[in-house]
Each structure stands twice: as C-alpha cells, then as structure tokens.
Amino acid sequence: MIDVDPREIIEIIGRNGADAPLISVLEEIQTKYRYLPREAMILVSEAFGLPLSQIYSVATFYNAFSLERRGRHEACVCVGTACHVRGAKRVLSHLEEKLGIKAGETTPDWNYTLDTVHCLGACALGPIVVVDGEYSGQMHAKKVDELLARIEQADEGEA
Ligand code: FES
C-alpha cells in the first residue's frame, strides 16, 4: 500500500473547484499516485457528496484509471497479430524474464508494471514495446536489454 496524504487529496479537490467534473479530480489523483487509492476515493466521495459506489463505477468505466497500484514504469508489449508474427511472444517472454514478473503483474519494488495490448495501430513497426508512453519498434531481446538499461540509467541520474 502507498501512503496517501489526505491533505494532498483535499488540495486536488479544492484546486479543481466545487463544480469540477469528477473525472478531472480522478485524473489528477491517478496522475499523482499512478492509481486511485481507496483512501482517496473515500475522500472524493465525501467531497462530492456521492456514494462511494458511484465513484467506483466512474473509475471502473474508464480504462485510464487503475484501482491497483502501478509500477513507476509502465511497459506494454503489443501482442496483436502483426506483432505476434514478428516475434512479440519472444519479446514478451524476455521482458517477463528480465523483470521477473508475468504480463499483468507489477514488480515487488514497484518499479515496473508489465501489460500486453492487442494492436497499437503501428503494425509495420512490430513487434512494439511501449514504456511510459514511448514507442520502440522492431523489438528483440537485445533491444529490450538496451531499453531497460537506458531507463535504469535515467533513473539513477534522477536519484
Ligand atoms: S499488431 Fe502490434 S501494432 Fe498492430
């Protein structure tokens, strides 16, 4: 579980204004925490005067929201047909092995969440891996290693 500071949630709600669309508030919370923590949902429910179930039904309707904590980096492998025939399965297996998790899981250190997607609309570049919104095409094991090394290096630079 991640620590949620109620003051931060109240600040987000306040900054959006009393008449703000619920979705804007949820988006901001999602951006901050990379998911919608239950504590935050309760505060939003109280602030909007809406049942918690209603907040959850909005949150579960949109794919952009996650109710589970996500990794710091979000990696996604396209396993659509075009990427599949170009070796997406091998790329996915390699990523799973490197990260020590299966698709749909998050590393225990919360560094990566690994997902799959069915076609990103850039089939000619397959197999495609997207990390934090950045597309990498024609992927293979060595390029995956280079990509992960670059991310690790950038993370170390930030620390
Ligand atoms: S199948 Fe991967 S981008 Fe279309």
Backbone and ligand atoms as CSV (ligand in chain L), in Angstrom:
chain,resi,resn,atom,element,x,y,z
A,1,MET,N,N,0.825,-1.210,0.000
A,1,MET,CA,C,0.000,0.000,0.000
A,1,MET,C,C,0.857,1.256,0.000
A,2,ILE,N,N,0.394,2.253,-0.641
A,2,ILE,CA,C,1.114,3.520,-0.703
A,2,ILE,C,C,0.473,4.464,0.312
A,3,ASP,N,N,1.301,5.318,0.886
A,3,ASP,CA,C,0.750,6.278,1.848
A,3,ASP,C,C,0.018,7.391,1.109
A,4,VAL,N,N,-1.207,7.600,1.487
A,4,VAL,CA,C,-1.977,8.682,0.893
A,4,VAL,C,C,-2.104,9.777,1.932
A,5,ASP,N,N,-1.671,10.970,1.542
A,5,ASP,CA,C,-1.795,12.112,2.442
A,5,ASP,C,C,-3.147,12.773,2.153
A,6,PRO,N,N,-4.080,12.691,3.113
A,6,PRO,CA,C,-5.417,13.251,2.858
A,6,PRO,C,C,-5.361,14.721,2.447
A,7,ARG,N,N,-4.354,15.443,2.968
A,7,ARG,CA,C,-4.251,16.875,2.608
A,7,ARG,C,C,-4.017,17.058,1.114
A,8,GLU,N,N,-3.238,16.145,0.539
A,8,GLU,CA,C,-2.974,16.246,-0.905
A,8,GLU,C,C,-4.250,16.010,-1.716
A,9,ILE,N,N,-5.031,15.066,-1.254
A,9,ILE,CA,C,-6.283,14.765,-1.978
A,9,ILE,C,C,-7.242,15.942,-1.852
A,10,ILE,N,N,-7.333,16.490,-0.636
A,10,ILE,CA,C,-8.230,17.626,-0.412
A,10,ILE,C,C,-7.763,18.822,-1.247
A,11,GLU,N,N,-6.444,18.965,-1.358
A,11,GLU,CA,C,-5.888,20.061,-2.168
A,11,GLU,C,C,-6.260,19.876,-3.645
A,12,ILE,N,N,-6.171,18.651,-4.121
A,12,ILE,CA,C,-6.536,18.371,-5.518
A,12,ILE,C,C,-8.010,18.698,-5.746
A,13,ILE,N,N,-8.845,18.267,-4.816
A,13,ILE,CA,C,-10.285,18.523,-4.947
A,13,ILE,C,C,-10.523,20.037,-4.933
A,14,GLY,N,N,-9.874,20.721,-4.000
A,14,GLY,CA,C,-10.049,22.172,-3.867
A,14,GLY,C,C,-9.564,22.915,-5.097
A,15,ARG,N,N,-8.444,22.473,-5.634
A,15,ARG,CA,C,-7.865,23.141,-6.800
A,15,ARG,C,C,-8.781,23.030,-8.018
A,16,ASN,N,N,-9.504,21.916,-8.103
A,16,ASN,CA,C,-10.403,21.723,-9.241
A,16,ASN,C,C,-11.718,22.483,-9.077
A,17,GLY,N,N,-11.994,22.950,-7.857
A,17,GLY,CA,C,-13.219,23.716,-7.628
A,17,GLY,C,C,-14.403,22.826,-7.311
A,18,ALA,N,N,-15.383,23.441,-6.645
A,18,ALA,CA,C,-16.538,22.681,-6.166
A,18,ALA,C,C,-17.353,22.075,-7.306
A,19,ASP,N,N,-17.352,22.746,-8.463
A,19,ASP,CA,C,-18.171,22.252,-9.578
A,19,ASP,C,C,-17.358,21.464,-10.604
A,20,ALA,N,N,-16.153,21.116,-10.219
A,20,ALA,CA,C,-15.282,20.401,-11.168
A,20,ALA,C,C,-15.887,19.058,-11.530
A,21,PRO,N,N,-15.679,18.631,-12.778
A,21,PRO,CA,C,-16.148,17.299,-13.111
A,21,PRO,C,C,-15.374,16.265,-12.288
A,22,LEU,N,N,-16.098,15.290,-11.817
A,22,LEU,CA,C,-15.495,14.229,-11.005
A,22,LEU,C,C,-14.288,13.623,-11.721
A,23,ILE,N,N,-14.431,13.458,-13.025
A,23,ILE,CA,C,-13.375,12.796,-13.803
A,23,ILE,C,C,-12.057,13.577,-13.760
A,24,SER,N,N,-12.122,14.903,-13.714
A,24,SER,CA,C,-10.889,15.714,-13.659
A,24,SER,C,C,-10.152,15.454,-12.359
A,25,VAL,N,N,-10.916,15.356,-11.278
A,25,VAL,CA,C,-10.315,15.106,-9.971
A,25,VAL,C,C,-9.679,13.710,-9.963
A,26,LEU,N,N,-10.408,12.727,-10.489
A,26,LEU,CA,C,-9.867,11.362,-10.521
A,26,LEU,C,C,-8.615,11.295,-11.394
A,27,GLU,N,N,-8.627,12.027,-12.505
A,27,GLU,CA,C,-7.448,12.049,-13.388
A,27,GLU,C,C,-6.229,12.587,-12.655
A,28,GLU,N,N,-6.458,13.639,-11.891
A,28,GLU,CA,C,-5.324,14.251,-11.185
A,28,GLU,C,C,-4.785,13.307,-10.104
A,29,ILE,N,N,-5.685,12.629,-9.434
A,29,ILE,CA,C,-5.253,11.675,-8.393
A,29,ILE,C,C,-4.504,10.511,-9.051
A,30,GLN,N,N,-5.042,10.043,-10.188
A,30,GLN,CA,C,-4.386,8.948,-10.917
A,30,GLN,C,C,-2.982,9.355,-11.359
A,31,THR,N,N,-2.845,10.589,-11.832
A,31,THR,CA,C,-1.536,11.080,-12.277
A,31,THR,C,C,-0.559,11.105,-11.100
A,32,LYS,N,N,-1.051,11.563,-9.971
A,32,LYS,CA,C,-0.166,11.694,-8.810
A,32,LYS,C,C,0.278,10.337,-8.258
A,33,TYR,N,N,-0.681,9.422,-8.109
A,33,TYR,CA,C,-0.365,8.147,-7.445
A,33,TYR,C,C,-0.188,6.986,-8.418
A,34,ARG,N,N,-0.515,7.205,-9.711
A,34,ARG,CA,C,-0.492,6.180,-10.752
A,34,ARG,C,C,-1.583,5.134,-10.550
A,35,TYR,N,N,-2.469,5.387,-9.599
A,35,TYR,CA,C,-3.687,4.584,-9.446
A,35,TYR,C,C,-4.613,5.366,-8.512
A,36,LEU,N,N,-5.804,4.814,-8.276
A,36,LEU,CA,C,-6.761,5.509,-7.415
A,36,LEU,C,C,-6.853,4.770,-6.080
A,37,PRO,N,N,-6.098,5.234,-5.092
A,37,PRO,CA,C,-6.136,4.553,-3.792
A,37,PRO,C,C,-7.520,4.671,-3.151
A,38,ARG,N,N,-7.892,3.635,-2.416
A,38,ARG,CA,C,-9.218,3.609,-1.786
A,38,ARG,C,C,-9.424,4.812,-0.854
A,39,GLU,N,N,-8.384,5.160,-0.098
A,39,GLU,CA,C,-8.496,6.302,0.822
A,39,GLU,C,C,-8.877,7.572,0.057
A,40,ALA,N,N,-8.283,7.722,-1.127
A,40,ALA,CA,C,-8.572,8.899,-1.940
A,40,ALA,C,C,-10.014,8.852,-2.448
A,41,MET,N,N,-10.461,7.666,-2.816
A,41,MET,CA,C,-11.826,7.517,-3.328
A,41,MET,C,C,-12.841,7.885,-2.246
A,42,ILE,N,N,-12.534,7.520,-1.011
A,42,ILE,CA,C,-13.446,7.844,0.099
A,42,ILE,C,C,-13.529,9.371,0.277
A,43,LEU,N,N,-12.365,10.026,0.218
A,43,LEU,CA,C,-12.352,11.484,0.372
A,43,LEU,C,C,-13.101,12.170,-0.773
A,44,VAL,N,N,-12.928,11.642,-1.978
A,44,VAL,CA,C,-13.629,12.210,-3.136
A,44,VAL,C,C,-15.138,12.026,-2.964
A,45,SER,N,N,-15.511,10.844,-2.504
A,45,SER,CA,C,-16.932,10.552,-2.287
A,45,SER,C,C,-17.541,11.541,-1.284
A,46,GLU,N,N,-16.812,11.795,-0.211
A,46,GLU,CA,C,-17.312,12.742,0.810
A,46,GLU,C,C,-17.389,14.159,0.245
A,47,ALA,N,N,-16.335,14.557,-0.477
A,47,ALA,CA,C,-16.292,15.921,-1.004
A,47,ALA,C,C,-17.391,16.176,-2.037
A,48,PHE,N,N,-17.679,15.183,-2.851
A,48,PHE,CA,C,-18.701,15.347,-3.893
A,48,PHE,C,C,-20.106,15.014,-3.381
A,49,GLY,N,N,-20.165,14.466,-2.159
A,49,GLY,CA,C,-21.466,14.090,-1.611
A,49,GLY,C,C,-22.108,12.979,-2.422
A,50,LEU,N,N,-21.275,12.092,-2.948
A,50,LEU,CA,C,-21.785,10.981,-3.765
A,50,LEU,C,C,-21.432,9.662,-3.100
A,51,PRO,N,N,-22.263,8.638,-3.286
A,51,PRO,CA,C,-21.920,7.333,-2.709
A,51,PRO,C,C,-20.595,6.811,-3.286
A,52,LEU,N,N,-19.853,6.131,-2.435
A,52,LEU,CA,C,-18.567,5.573,-2.863
A,52,LEU,C,C,-18.749,4.666,-4.084
A,53,SER,N,N,-19.861,3.949,-4.113
A,53,SER,CA,C,-20.124,3.031,-5.235
A,53,SER,C,C,-20.190,3.791,-6.553
A,54,GLN,N,N,-20.685,5.020,-6.503
A,54,GLN,CA,C,-20.789,5.821,-7.733
A,54,GLN,C,C,-19.401,6.266,-8.202
A,55,ILE,N,N,-18.555,6.589,-7.247
A,55,ILE,CA,C,-17.181,6.983,-7.598
A,55,ILE,C,C,-16.486,5.780,-8.242
A,56,TYR,N,N,-16.700,4.602,-7.654
A,56,TYR,CA,C,-16.073,3.392,-8.200
A,56,TYR,C,C,-16.621,3.060,-9.588
A,57,SER,N,N,-17.891,3.313,-9.808
A,57,SER,CA,C,-18.424,2.958,-11.128
A,57,SER,C,C,-17.842,3.877,-12.196
A,58,VAL,N,N,-17.557,5.135,-11.861
A,58,VAL,CA,C,-16.897,6.026,-12.828
A,58,VAL,C,C,-15.461,5.538,-13.043
A,59,ALA,N,N,-14.795,5.219,-11.934
A,59,ALA,CA,C,-13.380,4.812,-12.008
A,59,ALA,C,C,-13.200,3.516,-12.803
A,60,THR,N,N,-14.153,2.619,-12.703
A,60,THR,CA,C,-14.003,1.344,-13.407
A,60,THR,C,C,-14.476,1.432,-14.858
A,61,PHE,N,N,-15.226,2.472,-15.177
A,61,PHE,CA,C,-15.728,2.624,-16.548
A,61,PHE,C,C,-14.600,3.010,-17.510
A,62,TYR,N,N,-13.684,3.819,-17.043
A,62,TYR,CA,C,-12.612,4.315,-17.914
A,62,TYR,C,C,-11.333,3.498,-17.741
A,63,ASN,N,N,-10.797,3.057,-18.874
A,63,ASN,CA,C,-9.564,2.269,-18.852
A,63,ASN,C,C,-8.369,3.050,-18.319
A,64,ALA,N,N,-8.451,4.352,-18.417
A,64,ALA,CA,C,-7.306,5.188,-17.997
A,64,ALA,C,C,-7.083,5.098,-16.492
A,65,PHE,N,N,-8.108,4.663,-15.767
A,65,PHE,CA,C,-7.976,4.589,-14.310
A,65,PHE,C,C,-7.614,3.184,-13.865
A,66,SER,N,N,-6.803,3.142,-12.824
A,66,SER,CA,C,-6.461,1.846,-12.245
A,66,SER,C,C,-6.787,1.871,-10.760
A,67,LEU,N,N,-7.351,0.777,-10.290
A,67,LEU,CA,C,-7.667,0.689,-8.866
A,67,LEU,C,C,-6.548,-0.016,-8.114
A,68,GLU,N,N,-5.584,-0.498,-8.872
A,68,GLU,CA,C,-4.434,-1.154,-8.237
A,68,GLU,C,C,-3.187,-0.329,-8.475
A,69,ARG,N,N,-2.347,-0.345,-7.489
A,69,ARG,CA,C,-1.113,0.424,-7.606
A,69,ARG,C,C,-0.283,-0.077,-8.790
A,70,ARG,N,N,0.238,0.848,-9.573
A,70,ARG,CA,C,1.029,0.524,-10.747
A,70,ARG,C,C,2.494,0.781,-10.462
A,71,GLY,N,N,3.334,0.199,-11.311
A,71,GLY,CA,C,4.762,0.424,-11.174
A,71,GLY,C,C,5.144,1.832,-11.622
A,72,ARG,N,N,6.324,2.222,-11.237
A,72,ARG,CA,C,6.823,3.537,-11.630
A,72,ARG,C,C,6.924,3.652,-13.155
A,73,HIS,N,N,7.289,2.548,-13.791
A,73,HIS,CA,C,7.335,2.497,-15.251
A,73,HIS,C,C,6.282,1.503,-15.734
A,74,GLU,N,N,5.588,1.899,-16.798
A,74,GLU,CA,C,4.576,1.013,-17.360
A,74,GLU,C,C,5.052,0.510,-18.710
A,75,ALA,N,N,5.308,-0.780,-18.776
A,75,ALA,CA,C,5.774,-1.393,-20.017
A,75,ALA,C,C,4.648,-2.216,-20.615
A,76,CYS,N,N,4.505,-2.091,-21.909
A,76,CYS,CA,C,3.415,-2.782,-22.580
A,76,CYS,C,C,3.921,-3.382,-23.894
A,77,VAL,N,N,3.640,-4.651,-24.092
A,77,VAL,CA,C,4.067,-5.329,-25.317
A,77,VAL,C,C,2.837,-5.568,-26.179
A,78,CYS,N,N,2.932,-5.161,-27.432
A,78,CYS,CA,C,1.826,-5.424,-28.348
A,78,CYS,C,C,1.886,-6.889,-28.778
A,79,VAL,N,N,0.782,-7.585,-28.581
A,79,VAL,CA,C,0.714,-8.996,-28.979
A,79,VAL,C,C,-0.361,-9.196,-30.047
A,80,GLY,N,N,-0.663,-8.107,-30.745
A,80,GLY,CA,C,-1.603,-8.206,-31.862
A,80,GLY,C,C,-1.012,-9.086,-32.956
A,81,THR,N,N,-1.820,-9.437,-33.940
A,81,THR,CA,C,-1.403,-10.411,-34.952
A,81,THR,C,C,-0.105,-10.024,-35.661
A,82,ALA,N,N,-0.013,-8.793,-36.119
A,82,ALA,CA,C,1.177,-8.381,-36.881
A,82,ALA,C,C,2.423,-8.450,-36.004
A,83,CYS,N,N,2.315,-8.013,-34.771
A,83,CYS,CA,C,3.464,-8.070,-33.869
A,83,CYS,C,C,3.759,-9.522,-33.486
A,84,HIS,N,N,2.699,-10.300,-33.334
A,84,HIS,CA,C,2.871,-11.710,-32.977
A,84,HIS,C,C,3.711,-12.445,-34.027
A,85,VAL,N,N,3.374,-12.242,-35.309
A,85,VAL,CA,C,4.118,-12.957,-36.355
A,85,VAL,C,C,5.557,-12.461,-36.468
A,86,ARG,N,N,5.816,-11.287,-35.929
A,86,ARG,CA,C,7.192,-10.759,-35.972
A,86,ARG,C,C,7.956,-11.050,-34.682
A,87,GLY,N,N,7.385,-11.840,-33.811
A,87,GLY,CA,C,8.151,-12.280,-32.636
A,87,GLY,C,C,7.785,-11.636,-31.316
A,88,ALA,N,N,6.570,-11.073,-31.214
A,88,ALA,CA,C,6.165,-10.410,-29.966
A,88,ALA,C,C,6.215,-11.357,-28.760
A,89,LYS,N,N,5.916,-12.630,-29.013
A,89,LYS,CA,C,5.905,-13.590,-27.910
A,89,LYS,C,C,7.297,-13.713,-27.275
A,90,ARG,N,N,8.311,-13.751,-28.129
A,90,ARG,CA,C,9.691,-13.844,-27.621
A,90,ARG,C,C,10.069,-12.577,-26.855
A,91,VAL,N,N,9.638,-11.440,-27.381
A,91,VAL,CA,C,9.931,-10.155,-26.724
A,91,VAL,C,C,9.261,-10.121,-25.353
A,92,LEU,N,N,8.015,-10.558,-25.321
A,92,LEU,CA,C,7.286,-10.573,-24.049
A,92,LEU,C,C,7.962,-11.521,-23.052
A,93,SER,N,N,8.306,-12.722,-23.517
A,93,SER,CA,C,8.959,-13.688,-22.616
A,93,SER,C,C,10.259,-13.115,-22.067
A,94,HIS,N,N,10.993,-12.442,-22.930
A,94,HIS,CA,C,12.270,-11.872,-22.495
A,94,HIS,C,C,12.032,-10.791,-21.432
A,95,LEU,N,N,11.059,-9.938,-21.674
A,95,LEU,CA,C,10.742,-8.888,-20.686
A,95,LEU,C,C,10.280,-9.497,-19.370
A,96,GLU,N,N,9.450,-10.534,-19.475
A,96,GLU,CA,C,8.970,-11.214,-18.262
A,96,GLU,C,C,10.146,-11.782,-17.472
A,97,GLU,N,N,11.087,-12.366,-18.211
A,97,GLU,CA,C,12.250,-12.953,-17.549
A,97,GLU,C,C,13.115,-11.867,-16.908
A,98,LYS,N,N,13.350,-10.787,-17.655
A,98,LYS,CA,C,14.197,-9.706,-17.133
A,98,LYS,C,C,13.578,-9.044,-15.898
A,99,LEU,N,N,12.261,-8.857,-15.933
A,99,LEU,CA,C,11.596,-8.161,-14.824
A,99,LEU,C,C,11.183,-9.118,-13.710
A,100,GLY,N,N,11.159,-10.408,-14.022
A,100,GLY,CA,C,10.786,-11.400,-13.014
A,100,GLY,C,C,9.308,-11.403,-12.694
A,101,ILE,N,N,8.506,-10.964,-13.651
A,101,ILE,CA,C,7.044,-10.957,-13.464
A,101,ILE,C,C,6.382,-11.428,-14.752
A,102,LYS,N,N,5.097,-11.723,-14.655
A,102,LYS,CA,C,4.308,-12.077,-15.829
A,102,LYS,C,C,3.514,-10.849,-16.265
A,103,ALA,N,N,3.037,-10.897,-17.508
A,103,ALA,CA,C,2.190,-9.810,-18.001
A,103,ALA,C,C,0.999,-9.640,-17.059
A,104,GLY,N,N,0.678,-8.409,-16.747
A,104,GLY,CA,C,-0.427,-8.126,-15.834
A,104,GLY,C,C,0.050,-7.927,-14.404
A,105,GLU,N,N,1.350,-8.123,-14.187
A,105,GLU,CA,C,1.874,-8.005,-12.816
A,105,GLU,C,C,2.769,-6.774,-12.662
A,106,THR,N,N,3.075,-6.487,-11.392
A,106,THR,CA,C,3.957,-5.371,-11.042
A,106,THR,C,C,5.118,-5.928,-10.230
A,107,THR,N,N,6.307,-5.421,-10.476
A,107,THR,CA,C,7.476,-5.928,-9.739
A,107,THR,C,C,7.322,-5.591,-8.242
A,108,PRO,N,N,7.869,-6.419,-7.377
A,108,PRO,CA,C,7.720,-6.188,-5.933
A,108,PRO,C,C,8.288,-4.837,-5.481
A,109,ASP,N,N,9.258,-4.308,-6.242
A,109,ASP,CA,C,9.814,-2.995,-5.864
A,109,ASP,C,C,9.020,-1.828,-6.471
A,110,TRP,N,N,7.891,-2.149,-7.113
A,110,TRP,CA,C,7.005,-1.152,-7.719
A,110,TRP,C,C,7.688,-0.373,-8.837
A,111,ASN,N,N,8.684,-0.960,-9.435
A,111,ASN,CA,C,9.394,-0.241,-10.490
A,111,ASN,C,C,8.719,-0.408,-11.853
A,112,TYR,N,N,8.182,-1.606,-12.108
A,112,TYR,CA,C,7.564,-1.861,-13.415
A,112,TYR,C,C,6.214,-2.556,-13.280
A,113,THR,N,N,5.307,-2.134,-14.139
A,113,THR,CA,C,4.092,-2.908,-14.379
A,113,THR,C,C,4.176,-3.341,-15.837
A,114,LEU,N,N,3.917,-4.614,-16.074
A,114,LEU,CA,C,4.011,-5.143,-17.437
A,114,LEU,C,C,2.626,-5.547,-17.927
A,115,ASP,N,N,2.278,-5.056,-19.102
A,115,ASP,CA,C,0.981,-5.374,-19.689
A,115,ASP,C,C,1.147,-5.777,-21.150
A,116,THR,N,N,0.076,-6.284,-21.705
A,116,THR,CA,C,0.052,-6.534,-23.146
A,116,THR,C,C,-1.135,-5.765,-23.727
A,117,VAL,N,N,-1.061,-5.550,-25.028
A,117,VAL,CA,C,-2.142,-4.848,-25.712
A,117,VAL,C,C,-2.318,-5.526,-27.073
A,118,HIS,N,N,-3.507,-5.419,-27.624
A,118,HIS,CA,C,-3.762,-6.015,-28.937
A,118,HIS,C,C,-3.846,-4.937,-29.994
A,119,CYS,N,N,-2.736,-4.668,-30.612
A,119,CYS,CA,C,-2.582,-3.715,-31.724
A,119,CYS,C,C,-2.615,-2.259,-31.282
A,120,LEU,N,N,-1.541,-1.605,-31.598
A,120,LEU,CA,C,-1.382,-0.183,-31.282
A,120,LEU,C,C,-1.532,0.668,-32.542
A,121,GLY,N,N,-1.864,0.005,-33.632
A,121,GLY,CA,C,-2.075,0.743,-34.875
A,121,GLY,C,C,-0.792,1.137,-35.581
A,122,ALA,N,N,0.297,0.513,-35.226
A,122,ALA,CA,C,1.575,0.804,-35.897
A,122,ALA,C,C,2.220,-0.528,-36.288
A,123,CYS,N,N,1.421,-1.392,-36.893
A,123,CYS,CA,C,1.812,-2.787,-37.148
A,123,CYS,C,C,3.127,-2.920,-37.922
A,124,ALA,N,N,3.387,-2.000,-38.846
A,124,ALA,CA,C,4.602,-2.098,-39.671
A,124,ALA,C,C,5.867,-2.023,-38.822
A,125,LEU,N,N,5.747,-1.478,-37.632
A,125,LEU,CA,C,6.923,-1.320,-36.759
A,125,LEU,C,C,7.084,-2.484,-35.782
A,126,GLY,N,N,6.188,-3.462,-35.851
A,126,GLY,CA,C,6.197,-4.535,-34.864
A,126,GLY,C,C,7.444,-5.382,-34.871
A,127,PRO,N,N,7.712,-6.076,-33.786
A,127,PRO,CA,C,6.962,-6.010,-32.525
A,127,PRO,C,C,7.258,-4.712,-31.755
A,128,ILE,N,N,6.222,-4.212,-31.134
A,128,ILE,CA,C,6.334,-2.919,-30.453
A,128,ILE,C,C,6.273,-3.087,-28.939
A,129,VAL,N,N,7.129,-2.345,-28.263
A,129,VAL,CA,C,7.086,-2.234,-26.801
A,129,VAL,C,C,6.905,-0.765,-26.476
A,130,VAL,N,N,5.973,-0.477,-25.596
A,130,VAL,CA,C,5.759,0.904,-25.164
A,130,VAL,C,C,6.116,0.989,-23.691
A,131,VAL,N,N,7.014,1.892,-23.373
A,131,VAL,CA,C,7.339,2.111,-21.961
A,131,VAL,C,C,7.064,3.580,-21.642
A,132,ASP,N,N,6.214,3.789,-20.678
A,132,ASP,CA,C,5.841,5.146,-20.253
A,132,ASP,C,C,5.408,6.003,-21.447
A,133,GLY,N,N,4.692,5.383,-22.353
A,133,GLY,CA,C,4.136,6.117,-23.494
A,133,GLY,C,C,5.081,6.251,-24.669
A,134,GLU,N,N,6.313,5.785,-24.524
A,134,GLU,CA,C,7.279,5.903,-25.619
A,134,GLU,C,C,7.356,4.593,-26.407
A,135,TYR,N,N,7.132,4.691,-27.721
A,135,TYR,CA,C,7.107,3.502,-28.567
A,135,TYR,C,C,8.509,3.095,-29.008
A,136,SER,N,N,8.789,1.804,-28.953
A,136,SER,CA,C,10.012,1.271,-29.537
A,136,SER,C,C,9.593,0.153,-30.476
A,137,GLY,N,N,10.021,0.258,-31.729
A,137,GLY,CA,C,9.607,-0.713,-32.741
A,137,GLY,C,C,10.691,-1.715,-33.079
A,138,GLN,N,N,10.278,-2.738,-33.810
A,138,GLN,CA,C,11.171,-3.819,-34.266
A,138,GLN,C,C,12.015,-4.344,-33.106
A,139,MET,N,N,11.306,-4.657,-32.048
A,139,MET,CA,C,11.998,-5.057,-30.817
A,139,MET,C,C,12.452,-6.513,-30.859
A,140,HIS,N,N,13.545,-6.739,-30.184
A,140,HIS,CA,C,14.047,-8.095,-29.961
A,140,HIS,C,C,14.774,-8.045,-28.622
A,141,ALA,N,N,15.240,-9.220,-28.165
A,141,ALA,CA,C,15.785,-9.320,-26.809
A,141,ALA,C,C,16.878,-8.281,-26.517
A,142,LYS,N,N,17.800,-8.116,-27.467
A,142,LYS,CA,C,18.911,-7.187,-27.228
A,142,LYS,C,C,18.405,-5.748,-27.082
A,143,LYS,N,N,17.431,-5.383,-27.922
A,143,LYS,CA,C,16.881,-4.025,-27.827
A,143,LYS,C,C,16.117,-3.823,-26.520
A,144,VAL,N,N,15.486,-4.896,-26.040
A,144,VAL,CA,C,14.801,-4.821,-24.741
A,144,VAL,C,C,15.831,-4.539,-23.647
A,145,ASP,N,N,16.953,-5.263,-23.704
A,145,ASP,CA,C,18.008,-5.059,-22.703
A,145,ASP,C,C,18.519,-3.620,-22.743
A,146,GLU,N,N,18.723,-3.116,-23.954
A,146,GLU,CA,C,19.214,-1.735,-24.095
A,146,GLU,C,C,18.199,-0.742,-23.553
A,147,LEU,N,N,16.951,-0.999,-23.851
A,147,LEU,CA,C,15.883,-0.104,-23.377
A,147,LEU,C,C,15.843,-0.079,-21.847
A,148,LEU,N,N,15.876,-1.266,-21.244
A,148,LEU,CA,C,15.838,-1.337,-19.775
A,148,LEU,C,C,17.074,-0.670,-19.162
A,149,ALA,N,N,18.226,-0.853,-19.816
A,149,ALA,CA,C,19.456,-0.239,-19.305
A,149,ALA,C,C,19.353,1.288,-19.368
A,150,ARG,N,N,18.787,1.793,-20.473
A,150,ARG,CA,C,18.619,3.253,-20.616
A,150,ARG,C,C,17.712,3.804,-19.518
A,151,ILE,N,N,16.636,3.078,-19.239
A,151,ILE,CA,C,15.693,3.523,-18.213
A,151,ILE,C,C,16.371,3.515,-16.845
A,152,GLU,N,N,17.124,2.446,-16.599
A,152,GLU,CA,C,17.815,2.338,-15.313
A,152,GLU,C,C,18.819,3.478,-15.139
A,153,GLN,N,N,19.510,3.769,-16.226
A,153,GLN,CA,C,20.496,4.848,-16.201
A,153,GLN,C,C,19.805,6.196,-15.917
A,154,ALA,N,N,18.684,6.413,-16.595
A,154,ALA,CA,C,17.942,7.661,-16.383
A,154,ALA,C,C,17.454,7.752,-14.945
A,155,ASP,N,N,16.995,6.625,-14.409
A,155,ASP,CA,C,16.515,6.602,-13.015
A,155,ASP,C,C,17.642,6.944,-12.060
A,156,GLU,N,N,18.818,6.380,-12.343
A,156,GLU,CA,C,19.973,6.660,-11.468
A,156,GLU,C,C,20.344,8.129,-11.544
A,157,GLY,N,N,20.231,8.703,-12.733
A,157,GLY,CA,C,20.525,10.126,-12.927
A,157,GLY,C,C,19.584,11.015,-12.136
A,158,GLU,N,N,18.334,10.542,-11.978
A,158,GLU,CA,C,17.329,11.318,-11.229
A,158,GLU,C,C,17.546,11.223,-9.734
A,159,ALA,N,N,18.123,10.064,-9.314
A,159,ALA,CA,C,18.250,9.812,-7.852
A,159,ALA,C,C,19.275,10.728,-7.197
L,1,FES,S1,S,-0.314,-5.703,-34.055
L,1,FES,FE1,FE,1.121,-4.591,-32.930
L,1,FES,S2,S,0.817,-2.575,-33.639
L,1,FES,FE2,FE,-0.661,-3.701,-34.727
